[in-house]
Amino acid sequence: MWPFYIIALHRILEAAGHHDELDHRLEMLDSLPWPRVDGDGFTGSVFPLTRALVALSAGHGTEAQDHLTRADQRLTYTKVVAAAANVTAGRLTRAFEQAYDLRKETRGFRLLEIRRLSVVAAAQYLSGDNHGCTETLSRATALPRGLTPPETLLFGAELHEFAEQHLGSWPRNSTGKPIFLSQLPKPGHTLTRRESQILELLTQGHSRARIAERLYISLSTVKTQLRSIYRKLEVSSAAEAIAEAERRGLN
């Protein structure tokens, strides 16, 4: 029964906004000799998955991905959280594909399905697909018994606001802070495929000239792309971009 205590602890403290206390408690409890094998089944995954979710709530993508490597990769829950990590990192196409492929696995598991729909809606919202986002959120409200106010907290604040503006069926009396995908990139701040390639080469220590050579583009194009990367990451130098990429798990 102890894994369910960990889940309950996560939900209560996360909903209350006590992220630092939650992170501390999970780290302490994770160090204890529970009857488990890391990466084996649910009992071997409950700590890395909850800790990954806490890291995502704080915008620490690399930390979340490190925790996910300890979870059982066969679990549907692991796959959903991995898709959420890709949304947070701005890998929207990959996140959408992962979440879409999970639709058969989450069918019949209400909270997993809501989390999956949250990932899909977030990827659509951030990519500017407002029509698709509206349809996905509508599917969430069309679940049996509708979408309860506490369940709306599994959608980020941006999605919640978008849903209230575009869906009459969206619950209007929900309170509390989002407990899933609460740290979304700003719309228009996700990196393009080319920008991601340039950032990856930058983190590997390549010069601008070498990046241009590797990608078969002009040095001028590299400089233009780097300015766009700095703007999206809200930094002003290559060193800051590398540090921010590491924090978010972009590299």
C-alpha positions as CSV (number, residue, x, y, z in Angstrom):
1,M,0.0,0.0,0.0
2,W,3.0,2.4,0.5
3,P,3.1,3.5,-3.2
4,F,-0.4,4.9,-2.8
5,Y,0.7,6.9,0.2
6,I,3.5,8.5,-2.0
7,I,0.9,9.4,-4.7
8,A,-1.5,10.9,-2.1
9,L,1.4,12.9,-0.5
10,H,2.3,14.2,-4.0
11,R,-1.3,15.2,-4.8
12,I,-2.0,16.9,-1.5
13,L,1.2,18.9,-1.3
14,E,1.3,19.7,-5.0
15,A,-2.3,21.0,-4.9
16,A,-1.4,23.1,-1.8
17,G,1.6,24.6,-3.6
18,H,4.1,23.3,-1.2
19,H,6.6,22.3,-3.9
20,D,9.8,22.7,-1.8
21,E,8.5,20.6,1.0
22,L,7.2,18.0,-1.4
23,D,10.5,17.8,-3.2
24,H,12.3,17.4,0.2
25,R,10.0,14.7,1.5
26,L,10.1,12.7,-1.7
27,E,13.9,12.9,-1.8
28,M,14.1,11.7,1.8
29,L,11.5,8.9,1.3
30,D,13.2,7.8,-1.9
31,S,16.4,7.1,0.1
32,L,14.7,4.7,2.4
33,P,14.8,0.9,1.8
34,W,11.3,0.3,0.5
35,P,10.5,-3.1,-0.9
36,R,11.1,-2.2,-4.6
37,V,13.4,-2.6,-7.6
38,D,14.1,0.6,-9.5
39,G,12.5,0.5,-12.9
40,D,10.5,-2.7,-12.2
41,G,6.8,-2.2,-12.3
42,F,4.7,0.4,-10.5
43,T,6.4,0.0,-7.1
44,G,9.8,0.5,-8.7
45,S,8.6,3.6,-10.6
46,V,6.4,5.6,-8.1
47,F,9.3,7.6,-6.8
48,P,10.9,8.6,-10.1
49,L,7.6,9.4,-11.6
50,T,6.4,11.6,-8.8
51,R,9.8,13.3,-8.6
52,A,9.7,13.8,-12.3
53,L,6.3,15.5,-12.0
54,V,7.7,17.8,-9.3
55,A,10.7,18.7,-11.4
56,L,8.4,19.5,-14.4
57,S,6.3,21.8,-12.1
58,A,9.4,23.7,-11.3
59,G,10.5,23.9,-15.0
60,H,13.5,21.6,-14.5
61,G,13.3,19.5,-17.6
62,T,16.7,17.8,-17.3
63,E,16.1,16.8,-13.7
64,A,12.7,15.3,-14.8
65,Q,14.3,13.3,-17.6
66,D,16.9,12.0,-15.2
67,H,14.2,10.7,-12.9
68,L,12.3,9.2,-15.8
69,T,15.3,7.0,-16.7
70,R,14.7,5.2,-13.4
71,A,11.0,4.4,-14.1
72,D,9.7,1.3,-15.9
73,Q,9.5,2.4,-19.5
74,R,6.8,-0.1,-20.2
75,L,4.3,1.6,-17.9
76,T,1.7,3.8,-19.5
77,Y,2.1,6.4,-16.7
78,T,5.8,6.6,-17.6
79,K,5.0,7.2,-21.2
80,V,2.5,10.0,-20.3
81,V,4.9,11.8,-18.1
82,A,7.6,11.5,-20.8
83,A,5.2,13.1,-23.3
84,A,4.6,15.9,-20.7
85,A,8.4,16.4,-20.4
86,N,8.6,16.8,-24.1
87,V,5.9,19.5,-24.0
88,T,7.8,21.4,-21.3
89,A,11.0,21.1,-23.4
90,G,9.1,22.5,-26.4
91,R,9.4,19.2,-28.4
92,L,5.7,19.6,-29.5
93,T,5.6,17.2,-32.4
94,R,7.3,14.4,-30.4
95,A,4.9,15.1,-27.4
96,F,1.8,15.0,-29.7
97,E,2.9,11.8,-31.4
98,Q,3.6,10.1,-28.0
99,A,0.3,11.1,-26.5
100,Y,-1.6,10.2,-29.7
101,D,-0.1,6.7,-29.7
102,L,-1.1,6.2,-26.1
103,R,-4.9,6.6,-26.7
104,K,-5.5,2.8,-26.6
105,E,-3.5,2.3,-23.5
106,T,-5.2,5.1,-21.5
107,R,-8.7,4.1,-22.6
108,G,-10.7,3.1,-19.5
109,F,-8.2,4.7,-17.1
110,R,-9.8,8.1,-16.4
111,L,-7.0,10.1,-14.8
112,L,-4.4,8.7,-17.3
113,E,-6.7,9.7,-20.2
114,I,-7.2,13.2,-18.8
115,R,-3.4,13.6,-18.5
116,R,-3.0,12.3,-22.0
117,L,-5.6,14.8,-23.3
118,S,-3.8,17.5,-21.4
119,V,-0.6,16.8,-23.2
120,V,-2.3,16.7,-26.6
121,A,-4.1,20.0,-25.9
122,A,-0.9,21.7,-24.6
123,A,1.0,20.6,-27.7
124,Q,-1.8,22.0,-29.9
125,Y,-2.1,25.2,-28.0
126,L,1.6,26.0,-28.1
127,S,1.8,25.2,-31.8
128,G,-1.0,27.6,-32.5
129,D,-3.6,24.9,-33.4
130,N,-6.5,26.6,-31.6
131,H,-9.1,24.5,-33.4
132,G,-7.5,21.2,-32.5
133,C,-6.9,22.4,-28.9
134,T,-10.6,23.2,-28.6
135,E,-11.6,19.8,-29.9
136,T,-9.3,18.0,-27.5
137,L,-10.6,20.0,-24.5
138,S,-14.1,19.2,-25.7
139,R,-13.3,15.5,-25.6
140,A,-12.1,15.9,-22.0
141,T,-15.4,17.5,-21.0
142,A,-17.3,14.8,-22.8
143,L,-15.9,12.0,-20.6
144,P,-18.5,10.0,-18.6
145,R,-19.8,12.2,-15.8
146,G,-18.1,15.2,-17.3
147,L,-14.9,16.9,-16.2
148,T,-14.9,17.7,-12.4
149,P,-13.4,20.9,-11.1
150,P,-10.5,19.1,-9.4
151,E,-9.8,17.3,-12.7
152,T,-9.4,20.6,-14.5
153,L,-6.2,21.1,-12.4
154,L,-4.6,18.5,-14.6
155,F,-4.6,21.2,-17.3
156,G,-2.1,24.1,-17.2
157,A,-3.3,27.6,-16.3
158,E,-3.0,28.7,-20.0
159,L,-5.2,25.8,-21.1
160,H,-7.6,26.5,-18.3
161,E,-8.0,30.1,-19.4
162,F,-8.3,29.1,-23.1
163,A,-11.0,26.5,-22.2
164,E,-13.0,29.0,-20.2
165,Q,-13.0,31.4,-23.2
166,H,-13.9,28.8,-25.9
167,L,-15.9,26.1,-24.2
168,G,-19.2,26.6,-22.5
169,S,-19.0,23.0,-21.0
170,W,-15.8,23.8,-19.1
171,P,-16.3,23.8,-15.3
172,R,-16.3,27.4,-14.0
173,N,-16.1,26.8,-10.3
174,S,-12.7,25.0,-10.0
175,T,-10.2,26.4,-7.5
176,G,-6.5,25.6,-6.8
177,K,-3.3,25.6,-8.8
178,P,-2.6,23.3,-11.7
179,I,-0.9,20.1,-10.7
180,F,0.2,18.9,-14.2
181,L,1.9,20.8,-17.0
182,S,2.0,24.0,-14.9
183,Q,5.2,25.3,-16.5
184,L,4.4,25.5,-20.2
185,P,6.7,27.4,-22.6
186,K,5.3,30.7,-23.8
187,P,3.4,30.4,-27.1
188,G,5.9,31.3,-29.8
189,H,8.9,30.5,-27.6
190,T,9.3,26.8,-28.6
191,L,12.3,26.1,-30.8
192,T,12.1,25.0,-34.4
193,R,13.8,21.8,-35.5
194,R,16.7,23.9,-37.0
195,E,17.1,26.0,-33.9
196,S,17.2,22.8,-31.8
197,Q,20.0,21.5,-34.0
198,I,22.0,24.7,-33.6
199,L,21.5,24.7,-29.9
200,E,22.6,21.1,-29.6
201,L,25.8,21.8,-31.5
202,L,26.3,24.9,-29.4
203,T,26.1,22.9,-26.2
204,Q,28.7,20.5,-27.7
205,G,31.2,23.4,-27.9
206,H,31.1,24.1,-31.6
207,S,31.8,27.6,-32.9
208,R,29.3,29.5,-35.1
209,A,31.5,28.8,-38.1
210,R,31.6,25.1,-37.4
211,I,27.9,24.9,-36.9
212,A,27.3,26.6,-40.2
213,E,29.7,24.0,-41.8
214,R,28.0,21.1,-40.1
215,L,24.5,22.1,-41.1
216,Y,25.4,23.4,-44.6
217,I,24.0,26.8,-43.9
218,S,25.6,30.3,-44.0
219,L,27.2,31.9,-41.0
220,S,24.7,34.7,-41.4
221,T,21.9,32.2,-41.0
222,V,23.5,30.7,-37.9
223,K,23.7,34.2,-36.3
224,T,20.1,34.9,-37.2
225,Q,18.9,31.6,-35.7
226,L,21.0,32.2,-32.6
227,R,19.3,35.6,-32.0
228,S,15.9,33.8,-32.3
229,I,17.1,31.1,-29.8
230,Y,18.2,33.8,-27.3
231,R,14.9,35.6,-27.6
232,K,12.9,32.4,-27.1
233,L,15.0,31.3,-24.1
234,E,15.0,34.8,-22.8
235,V,18.8,34.9,-22.5
236,S,21.5,37.2,-24.0
237,S,24.5,35.0,-24.6
238,A,25.6,31.6,-25.7
239,A,26.7,30.6,-22.2
240,E,23.2,31.6,-20.8
241,A,21.5,29.7,-23.6
242,I,23.5,26.5,-22.8
243,A,22.7,26.8,-19.1
244,E,19.0,27.4,-19.9
245,A,18.9,24.5,-22.3
246,E,20.4,22.2,-19.6
247,R,17.8,23.4,-17.1
248,R,14.9,22.8,-19.4
249,G,16.2,19.5,-20.8
250,L,16.5,20.8,-24.3
251,N,19.9,19.2,-25.1
